[in-house]
Amino acid sequence: MNHLLLIALQMAGALILDKFFGEFPRYHPLVGFGKVASFVEEKCNLVPHSKNRIIGCIACLLLVLPVPLLFFTLNQHSVTFWLLETFVLYLAIGQRSLTQHAEQILHPLQQHDLATARHFTGYLVSRDTQNMSQQDMTRATVESVLENGHDAVIASLFYFLLGGAPLVILHRLVNTLDAMWGYKTQRFLQFGWCAARLDDLLGFLSAWATCLTYGLQAKPLYRLTKILPRAWRQSQQYKSQNGGLCMSVGAQVLEFSIGGLASYHGELVAGSSLGLGRKVQVSDIYASTQLVKKASWWWIILVLSVGFLWLIF
């Protein structure tokens, strides 16, 4: 079988497993990895210490490299390995979970139940939620969906295409460490430096891959020639360039604007404007989840198309 056709089938299998089963309710490998990472950080993060960056780099590499390297020792030309790779990709994808979290906020907002919506918004974002308005929660949810559409869905599909399960695992572990250690606080500024830089490096290519499959949904398609340059300019002013790229393209495709002030730990933080057009609305939460879903299947269509062309020519 053509290798690209096999990859497309594996991707489709992983997405179908995620659709019907979602994330493991218990004993998810990333949860276990997070507990190990917390233990390592507690024992190794010597705040303040002049060698903290070096210690953090060593800790990061020792945590993220062994499992991907182990995969290279397995027989990669067997049906068992292909099934194992599909299962690993399924574990890395969190599309159903992302949609469910967004819907937990969408439904209360539609019923004007702001207290419940604030409660579930706190599960999705790290912002202060106690005084959030309906507009604030809508914006926070859409931003999270568009950014995590990259982190939890498209990046895994992209790296599976490039390097199979080892690269998928490496990206997800680095991304998890960045979420835990990548804060610019006194405690993590040096210790989390390596995790944050690795996540930026790995996320750069996959962010552009996400922009491509978000952008392919633009109507009319020729708008993409304006969407991508604008997204690049807007992302330069955003706190996370990779996240800003994905959010800007997604918002432009859906024709609304996001970004602006947000409260973190009692402090207002200014964020640059992303996207173009009207202010985001409650109905855009559903539209953003659909954009991510369609983007994931666009990857399979693209890989299948190239695979069939390879067979023909």
C-alpha positions in Angstrom: 0.0 0.0 0.0 1.1 3.5 -0.8 2.6 5.0 2.4 0.6 8.2 2.2 -2.7 6.2 1.8 -1.7 4.2 4.9 -1.1 7.5 6.8 -4.5 8.9 5.7 -6.2 5.7 6.9 -4.4 5.9 10.3 -5.4 9.6 10.6 -9.0 8.8 9.8 -9.0 5.9 12.3 -7.6 8.1 15.1 -10.3 10.8 14.4 -13.1 8.2 14.4 -11.8 6.8 17.7 -11.8 10.3 19.2 -15.3 11.0 17.9 -16.8 7.9 19.5 -14.7 7.5 22.6 -13.1 10.9 23.3 -10.3 11.2 25.9 -9.7 8.4 28.4 -11.8 9.3 31.5 -9.1 7.9 33.7 -5.4 6.9 33.3 -4.7 9.1 30.3 -1.0 8.9 29.6 -0.6 12.7 29.4 -2.2 13.0 32.9 0.4 10.5 34.2 3.2 12.5 32.4 1.9 15.7 34.0 2.2 14.1 37.5 5.8 13.0 36.8 6.6 16.5 35.4 5.2 18.1 38.5 7.3 15.8 40.8 10.5 16.6 38.7 9.9 20.3 38.8 9.3 20.3 42.6 12.6 18.4 43.2 14.7 20.2 40.5 13.5 23.8 40.3 15.9 25.5 42.6 14.5 29.1 42.8 16.5 31.3 42.6 19.6 29.6 41.1 22.1 30.7 38.5 22.1 27.2 36.9 18.3 26.9 36.8 18.1 27.2 33.0 20.6 24.4 32.5 18.8 22.2 35.1 15.5 22.9 33.4 16.9 22.0 30.0 18.2 18.7 31.2 15.0 17.9 33.0 13.0 18.7 29.9 15.0 16.5 27.6 15.1 13.6 30.0 11.3 13.8 30.2 10.4 14.2 26.5 13.0 12.1 24.6 12.9 8.5 26.0 9.4 7.4 24.7 9.8 8.8 21.2 13.3 7.1 20.9 11.8 3.9 22.2 9.4 3.8 19.2 12.3 3.8 16.8 13.4 0.5 18.2 10.1 -1.2 17.3 9.4 -3.0 14.0 7.9 -0.3 11.9 6.8 -2.5 9.1 4.2 -4.6 10.8 0.4 -4.3 11.1 0.8 -4.3 14.9 3.0 -1.2 14.7 0.6 0.6 12.4 -2.3 -0.1 14.8 -0.2 1.0 17.7 0.6 4.3 15.9 -3.0 4.9 15.2 -3.8 4.4 18.9 -1.0 6.8 19.9 -2.4 9.4 17.5 -5.9 8.9 19.0 -4.5 9.5 22.4 -2.8 12.7 21.3 -5.9 14.2 19.7 -8.4 16.0 21.9 -10.9 17.2 19.3 -14.0 15.8 21.0 -12.9 17.1 24.4 -12.2 20.6 23.0 -15.7 20.6 21.5 -17.3 19.4 24.7 -15.6 22.1 26.8 -16.7 24.8 24.4 -20.3 23.5 24.4 -20.3 23.5 28.2 -19.9 27.3 27.9 -22.1 27.8 24.8 -25.2 26.2 26.1 -25.4 28.3 29.4 -24.6 31.5 27.4 -27.5 30.7 25.0 -29.7 30.4 28.1 -28.2 33.6 29.7 -27.0 31.6 32.6 -23.8 33.6 33.2 -22.9 31.9 36.5 -22.7 28.4 35.0 -20.9 29.8 31.9 -18.3 31.5 34.1 -17.8 28.2 36.0 -17.0 26.2 32.8 -15.0 29.1 31.3 -12.6 28.6 34.2 -12.0 25.1 33.0 -10.9 26.3 29.6 -8.8 29.4 30.2 -6.5 30.7 32.9 -8.1 34.2 33.0 -10.1 35.6 35.9 -13.7 34.6 35.2 -15.6 35.9 38.3 -16.6 39.2 36.6 -16.6 38.1 33.0 -19.4 39.4 30.8 -21.1 37.3 28.1 -18.9 39.0 25.5 -15.7 38.2 27.5 -16.6 34.5 27.9 -17.5 34.2 24.2 -14.2 35.8 23.1 -12.2 33.7 25.6 -13.9 30.4 24.4 -13.4 31.1 20.7 -9.8 32.1 21.2 -9.2 28.9 23.2 -10.9 26.8 20.5 -8.9 28.3 17.6 -5.6 28.1 19.5 -6.1 24.6 20.9 -7.3 23.4 17.5 -3.7 23.6 16.7 -2.2 22.3 19.9 -4.6 19.4 20.5 -5.6 18.4 16.9 -3.9 19.7 13.8 -0.3 19.7 15.1 -0.6 16.0 16.0 -1.9 15.2 12.5 0.8 17.3 10.9 3.6 15.7 12.9 2.2 12.2 12.3 2.5 12.9 8.6 6.1 14.1 9.0 7.4 11.4 11.4 4.7 9.1 12.7 4.1 8.4 16.3 7.5 9.4 17.6 7.1 13.0 16.4 3.5 13.1 17.7 4.6 12.0 21.1 7.5 14.4 21.2 5.3 17.4 20.3 2.5 16.5 22.8 5.0 16.0 25.7 6.8 19.3 24.9 3.5 21.1 24.6 2.4 19.7 27.9 5.6 20.8 29.6 5.2 24.3 28.1 1.7 24.5 29.5 3.1 23.5 33.0 6.5 25.2 33.0 6.3 27.9 30.3 5.2 30.8 32.5 7.2 34.0 32.6 7.2 34.2 36.4 10.1 34.2 38.8 9.6 30.5 39.5 9.5 29.4 35.8 11.3 32.0 33.8 14.6 30.1 33.8 13.6 26.5 34.6 10.8 26.5 32.0 12.9 28.3 29.3 13.8 25.1 27.4 10.3 23.7 27.4 8.9 27.1 26.1 11.5 27.4 23.4 11.1 23.8 22.2 7.3 24.3 22.0 7.8 27.5 20.0 10.1 25.7 17.6 7.9 22.7 17.1 4.8 24.8 16.9 6.1 27.1 14.2 5.7 24.7 11.3 2.5 23.1 12.6 0.9 26.6 13.2 1.4 27.4 9.5 -0.1 23.9 8.7 -3.1 24.8 10.8 -3.4 28.2 9.1 -3.5 26.3 5.7 -6.4 24.1 6.7 -8.3 26.9 8.5 -7.7 29.1 5.4 -8.9 26.5 2.9 -12.3 27.1 4.4 -12.4 30.8 3.5 -15.2 31.9 1.1 -14.2 32.8 -1.5 -10.9 31.0 -1.4 -8.9 33.8 -3.0 -9.4 35.7 0.3 -6.5 33.5 1.6 -4.0 35.7 -0.3 -5.0 38.5 2.1 -5.7 36.5 5.2 -2.3 34.9 5.6 -0.2 38.2 5.3 -2.6 39.9 7.7 -2.3 37.0 10.2 1.5 37.2 10.0 1.4 40.9 10.8 -1.1 40.6 13.7 0.8 37.6 15.2 3.9 39.8 15.6 2.1 41.8 18.2 0.5 38.9 20.1 2.0 37.3 23.2 2.3 33.9 21.4 3.2 34.2 17.7 2.2 30.6 16.9 -1.1 30.9 18.7 -1.7 34.4 17.2 -1.3 33.0 13.7 -3.9 30.3 14.2 -6.4 32.6 15.9 -6.0 35.4 13.4 -6.6 33.1 10.4 -9.5 31.4 12.1 -11.1 34.7 13.0 -10.6 36.1 9.5 -12.1 33.0 7.9 -15.2 33.3 10.2 -15.2 37.1 9.7 -15.0 38.4 13.2 -12.4 40.0 15.5 -11.0 38.8 18.8 -8.2 39.9 21.2 -8.1 42.8 23.6 -8.0 43.2 27.4 -8.0 40.2 29.6 -7.6 39.8 33.4 -5.0 37.4 34.8 -4.6 37.0 38.5 -6.2 40.4 39.1 -4.1 42.3 36.6 -5.5 43.6 33.3 -3.3 42.5 30.3 -3.6 44.2 26.9 -3.8 41.9 23.9 -3.5 42.9 20.3 -6.5 42.6 18.0 -6.7 39.5 15.8 -9.0 38.8 12.9 -11.1 41.2 11.0 -14.7 42.4 11.1 -17.5 42.5 13.7 -17.1 41.5 17.3 -17.3 37.8 18.1 -20.8 36.5 19.0 -22.1 33.6 21.0 -23.0 31.7 17.8 -19.3 31.9 16.8 -18.4 29.4 19.5 -20.1 26.6 17.5 -18.7 28.0 14.2 -15.1 27.8 15.6 -15.5 24.2 16.7 -16.8 23.3 13.3 -13.8 25.1 11.7 -11.4 22.9 13.7 -13.3 19.7 12.8 -13.3 20.5 9.1 -9.6 21.4 9.3 -8.8 18.0 10.7 -10.6 16.2 7.8 -9.0 18.5 5.3 -5.7 17.0 6.3 -6.9 13.5 5.4 -8.3 14.8 2.1 -5.0 16.4 1.2 -2.9 13.3 2.2 -5.3 11.0 0.3 -5.1 13.3 -2.8 -1.3 13.3 -2.9 -1.3 9.6 -2.2 -3.6 8.8 -5.2 -1.6 11.1 -7.4 1.6 9.3 -6.4 0.0 6.0 -7.5 -1.2 7.4 -10.8 2.0 9.1 -11.8 
